[in-house]
Amino acid sequence: MNKIINYTLIALILNWNVSAFAESEEGCKWEVVEETAKYIQEKCGDNNMRIRSKALEGIDITVVEAPKKKANPIKEFKDTVEKTRNSEEQEQEVANVEQAVEETGKKVKKFKQDKTMEVKKTIEQNSDDAKADKKIIDKADEKAWADVDADITKVEKAEPTWMRIYQMFPRLIVENEKVKAAELDYEAATETLKSEYSAYYPQVTVSIGSNHEDDRTPAKGTHPANTITHDSKHGIQKSITITQMIWDAGRTNSVISKAKATAQQAYYRLELTKEDVVMEGITAWLGLTKAYNTWQANKKIENNAMVTLQMTIQKVKNGQGSKMEQLQIEQQYRTYQTLTMTSKLAYDSAIQRFQNVWRFDPRDASAMPMPIADLLGMLPVQGTPVSNNTSLRIASMDITIAQEQLNYDKAEFKPRVDGKLSYTEKEGELSGGYDTDDAQKEEWRGDITMTWKLFGGFKNTHVTNGDRARLRSAQMRHQDTVRTINEQFKNAWNNYVLVEKNLETLKRTVEINDEMYKLTLADFQAGNSPIMAVFGMKTAHLMSEVAYLNAQVDLLQARFQLHKVLGLVNPILQ
């Protein structure tokens, strides 16, 4: 209401129909028309109006009266004088009147200036929220807001105490149990392959044995009747046998080819394990970076809300702020308190994940260097074949293994030819009847044997049918793997392109929000914007900054994933 009265007063003062020295008609009684805390509007008759200030602390204020509107008396007097210019007395009277009018105009002008300044002061006092905020900022909170403006990360400023990520990959792989287990599997498969080659070489066996024989037979010839003859043999038998496979219808070739495919598959599984471990390490590394960025951003938004809330509380205490605005900002502050705690828990979880994968404490996450994308080589183009994908190679080996097993089953229906050479030596004592004599015997033997199983109860037939089914199954899985990997590559490519384009958008968003925040802050300091607007723009600016930083991390993650799908991660480990 005071503002309305003040503006009304200015309008009345600026109106040329208002006279600072208006006098009431004789005998006129002034009646109060409207009264406020500071001013009284009075009327005398139908044409006389005035506005006067109430007394302040015993001091009377000059009464400003507004007379009724009528024709300009000076002009009327001039017109009258013009009609009677011959009278010098009248001319002198006109001059005196003009001088009096000039003096009166100066007084009115000064009165208007004084009243205008008074009204301006009143308006400024009634709309001093922005000035109060600015005073608070300049006096106590300028440093606090400056602290909120600090960089989200100190990666570029911090002295790097970390090794580069590609320098740490060997350590990551060597100390990982999954890689060690895969290496042992590959070693076992390699040894199995070597053992299968033994079928091409001669098989040599040596045997040594002791024997005892006792034969009892009735005596014949000149011997007395009913005489029994005893023949006893005591000796040692030694033999050596050499067996050589001559032809086995491809059984050995199939077994060796299967062992080769198994060893190759074990190698691919080792490579896939390394890829997975590397991707786990990269994901843990980049995940820790993102979690740290998010936590820091939420901390800054929380601090921004706290600073803003402190200013608002001070304003409310001074009777200059809105309680509703204070509650709104406090609500935002509590919300970002919760978000800060949540992001801190996520950051702690990211640290635990990092320690589990890399086997050391990350310490200062702000100093973590970003992985260098160039270590992956050139970015693949859309439509790059996925033939180098490690999972696809493993699926291909499944087909080879099943095919060689089927070839072996088919060879079981065919004969086998082996050559054998043996030498046997027998030494011992022969005694019986009437004499005893030493005995020694040597024996050489060479054989060529053909073995052909003509019927085995349909066992081989069933085994062969089962292996044919396994072969078709392996082929189906391979086709499904091809489609899956092609889909993964397209998704990885589209994700990379999307993140790359989004990065440019987010960069521009950061620039826009930064400029809008500066303009809003300037308007706020000039008294044209509420403090809530500054808080909102500051929050938007911080959120866009962390979104841009995390998008850079996502771009690296997408690039690594793209190379993994194409089987191009392991070259960086060489």
PyMOL commands that set and color helices and strands:
alter all, ss='L'
color gray80, all
select helices_A, chain A and resi 2-14+73-83+88-126+129-148+165-174+177-200+251-317+323-358+365-367+373-376+390-411+459-525+531-565+570-573
alter helices_A, ss='H'
color red, helices_A
select strands_A, chain A and resi 31-35+39-44+48-53+64-66+203-218+228-247+416-432+435-451
alter strands_A, ss='S'
color yellow, strands_A
deselect
rebuild
show_as cartoon
